[in-house]
Structures are given as C-alpha cells and as structure tokens.
Amino acid sequence: MDKELTESTQNGFYISYLFSRNAKRLYVSIALGATQFEDLYGENDKATEKIIKAKELFVKNFNKYSPSDSFEQMDLIDPQDKEFIRQDFSPRMLRRAKNYAGGSFFTKSYNLVDPDFTEDGLASDPKKYIDSYRKIVSDPASSALLEVLDESVFEESDKKQRKNYDYELPSFNPKNIEPKNKNTKKGQSSKPNKPSPPSKKVGDAGEKHVYEYEKNKLVKCGREDLANMIVKQYEDLSFFPGYDIQSFDEEGNKIFIEVKSSKNKKKDYFEISENEINAANELGDVYYVYQVTNALTDPKISTVIKNLMSYETPKKILVEPLVYRITFNQKG
C-alpha cells in the first residue's frame, strides 16, 4: 500500500492477496478497506451492499488502469468444498469474507491444486498490479473520490427514520493530555497529520441536528419565543463570525455554538480554524463546541465543550497547528 494514501487495510485501497478457506485457491486484486463502511453503516449486510456499490463506482472511474482485460469473481468461502478441517465459520467471519470479496476488483485467481498450475503468472503478475495501483494513486480523482467514497453511496433511506432530540448533553471532563513526542519511534509513521474536514453533506447534517436539538430544548422549557429566535449562522455565507448557531441557554442568555460533525460513531479530535479559535477566545464562557458523531445516519451530540480555550492551559486539550499560512509581498 502507498503509505501516503493509507497505512491500514481498514481504509483506502491497496493490493491484496487472499486465500480461499481451504487454501486451494489464491486471489490477487486491488481492494477497498471495509472498516470505513462498517463505521458508517454498521456491521451488517447493508455495509456489504455499500462496499459493493462503492467498488463498482471506483472501477467505473479507474477501469482504464486495469492490469488485464478480464477478471474473475472471488469466492473465499467456497461452500461446495467440504474437504477442509474447519467446516463452520462464525457470522462475523462470514461477513468479513463477504466484505473482502465485495470490495475487491481487478481480481485474478490461481488454482493451486490444478495439475497444470505453474508459478509463472504468480511471479509476473505483481508488477502488473503494482503498475495499475500506482496509476490509480497518481490520478488526482482517486484521492478526491476516496475521501467521500463511503458517503458516495449514501442514500436518504440510510438515515434513522425516527429523529431523537430529547436527550441530556454530556459533560466534558477530559484527562490531562501531553503533547505528542516529536521523536518518531521505529515502525511509526513520521508523516504529519493532515486536516480532514468533514464533507459538506456531513457538516450540513450535523448543523441541522444541533439546530433542531436547541429548538427542542427551548420549547421543552417553555421558551418557544427564544426557540423562534435561534440564528442559523451557517446559512449566512456573507459573514463568518467563528460559530455556526446563535442560540440561548435555559435562562435566556445568548450562547454561540460551533458545530463539528463526523460521520463516524466516535471521534476524539476535530479541526478548527484560526477564526473559530479567535471567536472562542473572545466569547469565552458563552462559546460552545458541539461535536456531532454519526451525523449522516443517526446524529447525536457526543461532546460539548464550554469555553474551549480555557482547557488549553491546564493541558486538558491539545491545540496543534495543522495548516500554516504563508504571506509575502512580491515587488515588481
């Protein structure tokens, strides 16, 4: 795998070698990481369906880099073959095999028990697959598609139908956090973290959920007048004050909410702009960060931070510069 693209088989795409369960057949392919789909859709058949759809979309875009003119279907379980010591697989193992097969493309198989089998293809094919893989990685469209690949097959029907805005917000009690060691240990990547802001689809879903939550909160406490005065700042593209929603607490005081959204079920970090940090410093106790996880399918406010920057000095949060701005004045 290209380490600039992914460092894990759970995400991205990479060259894969998989044996069938009886080890009589070997498959080589390029494969999509399955975990990114399970994180969004759950560990179920729906995730497998989404992996297959995303694979088909990926192949449609990059079939021109195919290492061959024809390919085969992958069957890792091979249920017809009973000559194996392990007859039964757990549902989890079966689902994993389906996900591996569903996300694999440009597949070629080798029948290792065929009397006519030779290692010629097994030895020469890696070069073809590496060449194909490098061409896909080098195509700018692949990284752009990969960032939203799991979202690209998202449909409205994938949302949880019953929305829940009636729950208590969590308290924020983080432990002390130390800056990361700059000395990279052996086996660890020295590649710096890259900002990965959510897509507009994810961001919009999170903002809408927080708006509805705040509105429901105020109506419940008998302040429908205030509920009708909530400002959807995220809809005003002419003004960027460093927060997304202007709302009210239950005593009627104004609060300013910056929404950070994630399509994942759990996330212990988020990206923040210099403008938002300035707003956090200026507004202090009335500035809140609401982190919405699982924003596309079943959104929930999982983290609430009041007065964000007050946690920096006691080392309760770590603020890291991930993007730097270069300014210059060129004469002539």
C-alpha positions as CSV (number, residue, x, y, z in Angstrom):
1,M,0.0,0.0,0.0
2,D,1.0,3.6,-0.6
3,K,1.7,5.0,2.9
4,E,0.7,8.5,1.7
5,L,-2.7,7.1,0.9
6,T,-3.4,4.7,3.8
7,E,-1.4,2.9,6.5
8,S,-4.1,0.5,7.3
9,T,-6.1,-2.2,5.4
10,Q,-9.2,-0.8,7.1
11,N,-9.2,2.3,4.9
12,G,-8.2,3.4,1.4
13,F,-7.3,0.8,-1.2
14,Y,-4.3,-1.5,-1.6
15,I,-3.1,-4.6,-3.4
16,S,-4.4,-7.7,-1.7
17,Y,-3.6,-11.4,-1.7
18,L,-6.4,-13.6,-0.2
19,F,-6.5,-17.4,0.1
20,S,-9.8,-19.3,0.0
21,R,-10.6,-21.0,3.3
22,N,-9.2,-24.3,2.0
23,A,-6.1,-22.6,0.7
24,K,-6.6,-24.3,-2.7
25,R,-7.1,-21.0,-4.5
26,L,-5.3,-17.7,-4.2
27,Y,-6.8,-14.4,-5.3
28,V,-4.9,-11.2,-6.2
29,S,-6.8,-8.0,-6.5
30,I,-6.9,-4.3,-5.6
31,A,-9.2,-3.9,-2.6
32,L,-11.1,-1.2,-0.7
33,G,-10.8,-1.1,3.1
34,A,-14.1,-2.3,4.6
35,T,-14.0,-0.7,8.0
36,Q,-14.8,2.8,6.7
37,F,-18.1,1.4,5.5
38,E,-18.9,-0.5,8.7
39,D,-18.2,2.6,10.7
40,L,-20.8,4.5,8.7
41,Y,-23.5,1.8,8.0
42,G,-22.9,-0.7,10.8
43,E,-21.5,-4.2,10.9
44,N,-24.3,-5.7,8.8
45,D,-25.4,-6.7,5.3
46,K,-26.1,-3.1,4.4
47,A,-22.4,-2.3,4.8
48,T,-21.5,-5.1,2.4
49,E,-24.0,-3.8,-0.1
50,K,-22.5,-0.3,0.2
51,I,-19.0,-1.8,-0.3
52,I,-20.0,-3.5,-3.5
53,K,-21.7,-0.3,-4.8
54,A,-18.6,1.8,-3.9
55,K,-16.4,-0.8,-5.6
56,E,-18.4,-0.6,-8.8
57,L,-18.2,3.2,-8.7
58,F,-14.4,3.0,-8.2
59,V,-14.0,0.6,-11.1
60,K,-16.1,2.7,-13.3
61,N,-13.8,5.7,-12.7
62,F,-10.5,3.8,-12.9
63,N,-11.1,0.9,-15.2
64,K,-8.7,2.5,-17.7
65,Y,-5.8,1.5,-15.4
66,S,-6.8,-2.2,-15.2
67,P,-3.9,-4.7,-15.3
68,S,-5.9,-7.0,-17.6
69,D,-8.8,-7.3,-20.0
70,S,-10.8,-9.8,-18.0
71,F,-11.3,-10.8,-14.3
72,E,-12.8,-13.4,-12.1
73,Q,-15.3,-13.5,-9.2
74,M,-13.8,-14.0,-5.8
75,D,-15.2,-16.8,-3.6
76,L,-13.4,-17.1,-0.3
77,I,-15.8,-19.5,1.4
78,D,-16.2,-22.0,-1.4
79,P,-19.1,-23.8,0.3
80,Q,-19.1,-26.7,-2.2
81,D,-15.7,-27.8,-0.9
82,K,-16.1,-29.8,2.3
83,E,-12.6,-31.2,2.3
84,F,-11.3,-28.9,5.0
85,I,-10.8,-29.3,8.7
86,R,-12.7,-26.1,9.5
87,Q,-16.3,-26.5,8.3
88,D,-18.1,-23.8,10.1
89,F,-17.5,-20.0,10.3
90,S,-19.0,-17.5,12.8
91,P,-21.3,-14.9,11.3
92,R,-18.6,-12.3,11.9
93,M,-16.1,-14.3,9.8
94,L,-18.6,-14.9,7.0
95,R,-19.4,-11.1,6.9
96,R,-15.7,-10.3,6.8
97,A,-15.2,-12.7,3.9
98,K,-18.2,-11.1,2.1
99,N,-16.7,-7.6,2.7
100,Y,-13.3,-8.7,1.4
101,A,-14.8,-10.1,-1.7
102,G,-17.3,-7.2,-2.2
103,G,-14.5,-4.6,-2.0
104,S,-12.1,-6.4,-4.3
105,F,-11.7,-5.6,-8.0
106,F,-9.4,-6.4,-10.9
107,T,-9.4,-9.9,-9.4
108,K,-7.4,-12.9,-10.7
109,S,-7.3,-16.3,-9.2
110,Y,-4.7,-19.1,-9.1
111,N,-5.9,-22.7,-8.7
112,L,-3.1,-24.1,-6.6
113,V,-4.2,-27.7,-6.8
114,D,-4.6,-27.7,-10.6
115,P,-2.1,-30.2,-12.0
116,D,-1.2,-27.7,-14.8
117,F,-0.6,-24.9,-12.3
118,T,2.7,-23.1,-12.7
119,E,4.2,-20.2,-10.8
120,D,4.9,-18.2,-13.9
121,G,1.8,-15.9,-13.5
122,L,2.2,-15.7,-9.8
123,A,5.7,-14.3,-10.3
124,S,4.9,-11.9,-13.2
125,D,1.5,-10.5,-12.1
126,P,2.7,-8.4,-9.2
127,K,4.4,-6.0,-11.5
128,K,1.2,-5.5,-13.5
129,Y,-0.8,-4.9,-10.3
130,I,1.7,-2.5,-8.8
131,D,1.8,-0.6,-12.0
132,S,-2.0,-0.4,-12.1
133,Y,-2.2,0.6,-8.4
134,R,0.4,3.4,-8.9
135,K,-1.6,4.8,-11.8
136,I,-4.8,4.9,-9.8
137,V,-3.0,6.5,-6.8
138,S,-1.3,9.1,-9.1
139,D,-4.7,10.1,-10.6
140,P,-5.9,13.1,-8.6
141,A,-9.5,11.9,-9.0
142,S,-8.8,8.8,-6.8
143,S,-7.9,10.8,-3.7
144,A,-10.9,13.1,-4.2
145,L,-13.2,10.1,-4.5
146,L,-11.6,8.2,-1.7
147,E,-12.3,11.0,0.8
148,V,-16.1,10.6,0.3
149,L,-16.3,7.0,-1.1
150,D,-18.4,5.7,1.8
151,E,-20.6,8.8,1.5
152,S,-20.9,8.5,-2.3
153,V,-23.3,5.5,-1.9
154,F,-25.2,7.0,1.0
155,E,-29.0,7.4,0.4
156,E,-31.7,9.1,2.4
157,S,-33.2,5.8,3.3
158,D,-30.0,5.0,5.2
159,K,-30.9,7.6,7.8
160,K,-32.5,6.5,11.1
161,Q,-36.2,7.4,10.4
162,R,-37.1,8.5,13.9
163,K,-35.1,11.5,15.0
164,N,-34.1,11.9,18.6
165,Y,-33.6,15.4,20.0
166,D,-34.7,14.6,23.6
167,Y,-31.5,13.6,25.5
168,E,-29.2,15.1,28.0
169,L,-26.0,16.7,26.7
170,P,-22.8,15.0,28.0
171,S,-20.5,16.8,30.4
172,F,-16.9,17.4,29.4
173,N,-14.3,16.0,31.8
174,P,-11.1,15.2,29.9
175,K,-8.0,13.8,31.4
176,N,-4.7,15.6,31.1
177,I,-3.1,15.2,27.7
178,E,0.5,15.5,26.8
179,P,2.0,16.8,23.5
180,K,3.0,14.1,21.1
181,N,6.6,13.1,21.2
182,K,8.4,14.6,18.2
183,N,10.8,11.7,18.1
184,T,9.2,9.0,15.9
185,K,9.6,5.5,17.2
186,K,10.7,2.7,15.0
187,G,7.8,1.4,13.0
188,Q,5.7,4.6,13.4
189,S,4.9,7.0,10.6
190,S,6.7,10.3,10.6
191,K,4.1,11.7,8.2
192,P,2.4,14.8,9.8
193,N,-1.4,14.8,10.4
194,K,-3.4,16.2,7.6
195,P,-6.5,18.3,8.2
196,S,-9.6,16.2,7.1
197,P,-12.6,18.5,7.5
198,P,-16.0,16.8,7.0
199,S,-17.7,16.9,3.7
200,K,-20.5,19.5,3.2
201,K,-23.0,16.6,3.4
202,V,-21.7,15.6,6.8
203,G,-21.3,19.2,8.0
204,D,-24.9,20.1,7.0
205,A,-26.3,17.1,8.7
206,G,-24.5,18.0,12.0
207,E,-25.6,21.6,11.9
208,K,-29.2,20.7,11.2
209,H,-29.2,18.3,14.1
210,V,-27.9,20.9,16.6
211,Y,-30.4,23.5,15.4
212,E,-33.3,21.0,15.9
213,Y,-31.9,20.0,19.3
214,E,-31.6,23.6,20.5
215,K,-35.0,24.4,19.3
216,N,-36.5,21.3,21.0
217,K,-34.6,22.2,24.2
218,L,-36.1,25.7,24.4
219,V,-39.6,24.6,23.6
220,K,-39.5,21.9,26.3
221,C,-38.6,24.5,28.9
222,G,-41.4,26.8,27.8
223,R,-39.3,29.3,25.8
224,E,-40.8,28.9,22.4
225,D,-40.2,32.6,21.9
226,L,-36.5,32.0,22.1
227,A,-36.7,28.9,20.0
228,N,-38.0,31.0,17.2
229,M,-35.1,33.4,17.6
230,I,-32.3,30.9,17.1
231,V,-30.0,32.1,14.3
232,K,-28.7,29.6,11.7
233,Q,-25.5,31.4,11.2
234,Y,-24.2,28.6,9.0
235,E,-26.7,29.6,6.3
236,D,-25.3,33.2,6.1
237,L,-22.3,32.9,3.6
238,S,-21.6,36.6,3.8
239,F,-20.5,36.6,7.4
240,F,-18.2,34.2,9.3
241,P,-18.1,35.1,13.0
242,G,-16.5,31.8,14.1
243,Y,-19.6,29.9,15.1
244,D,-22.5,28.2,13.3
245,I,-25.5,28.8,15.6
246,Q,-26.6,31.5,17.9
247,S,-29.0,30.1,20.5
248,F,-30.0,30.6,24.1
249,D,-29.5,28.7,27.4
250,E,-32.5,27.9,29.6
251,E,-32.1,31.1,31.4
252,G,-32.5,33.1,28.2
253,N,-28.8,34.1,27.8
254,K,-27.3,34.0,24.3
255,I,-24.8,31.2,23.6
256,F,-22.7,30.7,20.4
257,I,-22.3,27.2,19.1
258,E,-19.6,25.9,16.7
259,V,-20.7,22.6,15.3
260,K,-18.1,19.9,14.5
261,S,-19.5,16.9,12.6
262,S,-18.2,13.4,11.9
263,K,-19.8,10.5,10.0
264,N,-18.1,8.1,12.5
265,K,-19.5,6.9,15.7
266,K,-16.6,8.1,17.8
267,K,-14.0,10.8,17.3
268,D,-11.7,12.3,19.9
269,Y,-10.5,15.3,17.9
270,F,-11.7,17.9,15.4
271,E,-10.3,20.5,13.1
272,I,-10.8,24.2,14.0
273,S,-9.9,27.3,12.1
274,E,-8.0,30.4,13.4
275,N,-11.2,32.4,13.0
276,E,-13.0,29.9,15.3
277,I,-10.2,30.0,17.9
278,N,-10.4,33.8,17.9
279,A,-14.1,33.6,18.5
280,A,-13.6,31.1,21.3
281,N,-11.1,33.4,23.0
282,E,-13.3,36.5,22.5
283,L,-16.6,34.9,23.7
284,G,-15.3,32.8,26.5
285,D,-18.0,31.2,28.7
286,V,-20.8,31.7,26.1
287,Y,-18.8,29.9,23.3
288,Y,-19.6,26.2,22.9
289,V,-18.3,23.5,20.6
290,Y,-20.9,20.7,19.9
291,Q,-19.4,17.6,18.4
292,V,-21.9,15.6,16.4
293,T,-21.0,12.0,15.7
294,N,-22.7,9.6,13.3
295,A,-24.0,12.7,11.6
296,L,-25.4,11.1,8.5
297,T,-27.2,8.0,9.8
298,D,-28.1,8.7,13.4
299,P,-26.7,12.0,14.6
300,K,-26.0,12.7,18.3
301,I,-24.2,15.4,20.2
302,S,-21.5,13.3,21.8
303,T,-19.2,16.1,23.1
304,V,-20.0,19.6,24.5
305,I,-17.1,21.9,25.3
306,K,-17.9,25.2,27.0
307,N,-15.2,27.9,26.8
308,L,-13.0,25.8,24.6
309,M,-9.7,27.6,25.1
310,S,-9.9,27.6,28.9
311,Y,-8.9,23.9,28.7
312,E,-5.6,24.5,26.9
313,T,-3.5,25.9,29.8
314,P,-4.3,23.0,32.2
315,K,-3.5,20.6,29.4
316,K,-7.0,19.2,29.1
317,I,-6.9,19.7,25.3
318,L,-4.1,19.8,22.8
319,V,-4.2,22.5,20.1
320,E,-2.0,21.6,17.2
321,P,-1.2,23.7,14.1
322,L,-2.0,21.5,11.1
323,V,-2.1,24.2,8.4
324,Y,0.2,27.2,8.1
325,R,-0.4,30.3,6.1
326,I,2.5,31.8,4.0
327,T,2.2,35.6,3.3
328,F,4.6,37.5,1.1
329,N,4.8,40.8,-0.7
330,Q,6.4,40.4,-4.2
331,K,7.8,43.5,-5.7
332,G,7.9,44.3,-9.3
